[in-house]
């Protein structure tokens, strides 16, 4: 398995495009993905009870777990937009289907941006009609889905599966409202592997638990989140069956792509200067480990301490204590980077100069050993900075 | 019932003192409360699994629900301090008991401040020995318990109960790590009412749910939280019995004191410029209403929007959506101040100039009607500002 250069259109038979339609002032704001053949598909959606209109349209398209195209706009979330919003999401689906000459039930729709404003449909329509896949640069899609993100987020991997080269590509956007259970996060994963939608859905649900759902920027869960996976089978590997080495390889690829995208999202949290990775080990079960890791990485006090480059283990152990995971408060070990700060919940001497160097880095690793079991789990987040406040206080509706 | 000027020592037979012992550079850092007679007592403690040493000492003292004195230090939390910390908390109790000539089992101990550093016991000892209640100014106690608070927090009320004037006083500290279920929050309530500790504990538990546990500053729950109530009976009212008008009056006093302290803590959150009150009505039950209110007031995106004085109802409805309360996403009404922003989840026209004035104020009221039931609940918090990041990033261990 190797990481390669590429785009969301690197797997065989996939095409993608993105352009500036006019929803944003100058940046790209409309994108499409297309597969030469209908693809087996899997999706997970926001858990927010208030869901955006495109979520319903995509869920409906996913009834037969087959998708051939995806249309995405940024700048407008099309959430809290009532009947008109629902009609607009359906219209967006129909326009994309017409442009690509595919049945509209095979088109997934996603939106991200401001809540409560109606999509300007003339702009959307004009934009969709401008998309010309044969001449398009697929990388433009990566840009077209961004909101306050400061960089595109992508990863492409390839591996041999039963003698065939299989490619998998992932692209995502994140930034704000990033927390548990899908945030204003959109992630699209394409692969030319041949695999059933049932297996794909199982793998996605499983890996979402340990990757996308383990990142937090600000504790808010958005109305629009979506991870969508398309597998079009054009690598012509024999159909992947559960329990085989081919399945293991595919799951490994999926884990690599999902974790890489999750980390990229966490690192590019609004205003962030650092990626924080928290690993909890020695827990009584994996979900307890993940819960504690996510509470630590989500603590505003830990996040500001990391911004201030202060090894404030008191705030970390405090977050472990209120996480709700099974814990023996007297047994906690803790490290930042390679340096141990706590042994059995008691402070340890450490080299301050070395710690300063560790905390100056762009990636900080916090390890907590609960010393009560064998299970472990990770979570990713970012520091809380002046810039976060600026981005979110100056943003006006 | 009326609000009166006064201190924690306003109820009959209570005395209090505070001084600068040397734990902080110049500010007061050590305080005591004393009752002329043993008082019926009630307490609620932090829910954090990692608890500070003084919490254990106070719990032990509370076994018979009788307390005569309280000793509190700020600057050091005495949390994660192991056996030495436990011994120091006991020593603090013994020193206070000796100074006041009361049994040490009647002395409650509380600490607040930095986690993981041992109390400098020589300073504590010297400080306790300097306390002279007859000459002390009780207001100094209000100052002595503060950490990053910018002002003292107190309220005193009096009412007639069965012909006797009963006084109740509350004093608190808050600021950071303020969230559900007790935060770095200390609150002390004294009253000269005659009431059993059983009734007192019931009232405290009940009112904590709707007041202290409904405030959030940063989502962190501290290791040291404590609300302690002392009722010494010196008002000489007939013993308050449940279900009587006297009981109703006492509960009303308690509600007024608890809610006032809770709001004062929320308003003085680290870096805060505004108090935000969220009331959720039309919920299917009170705990759902409180949950939704607390999620809205705790959302970093809502908090930054309020700092930016932007009526960002999208972030508010988003928080309602992920709160986990029973909700019909199509039926939500919303107001900021007197202006309606949403009717049945659809945006309404509003006067922008008037909204600007509403949002410029120091207190902002957000009302959400779920329109599915009759229950309601409130929560209080503050805006998220540059200053919050500064206070917590520049703070070094």
Interface residues (C-beta under 8 A of the other chain):
Chain A: X47 X48 X49 X50 X51 X77 X79 X80 X82 X114 X115 X116 X176 X177 X218 X219 X220 X221 X222 X223 X298 X299 X300 X301 X304 X305 X307 X308 X310 X311 X312 X313 X314 X315 X317 X318 X319 X320 X321 X322 X327 X329 X332 X342 X345 X346 X347 X384 X385 X386 X388 X389 X390 X392 X393 X394 X395 X396 X397
Chain B: X47 X48 X49 X50 X51 X77 X79 X80 X82 X114 X115 X116 X176 X177 X218 X219 X220 X221 X222 X223 X298 X299 X300 X301 X304 X305 X307 X308 X310 X311 X312 X313 X314 X315 X317 X318 X319 X320 X321 X322 X327 X329 X332 X342 X345 X346 X347 X384 X385 X386 X388 X389 X390 X392 X393 X394 X395 X396 X397
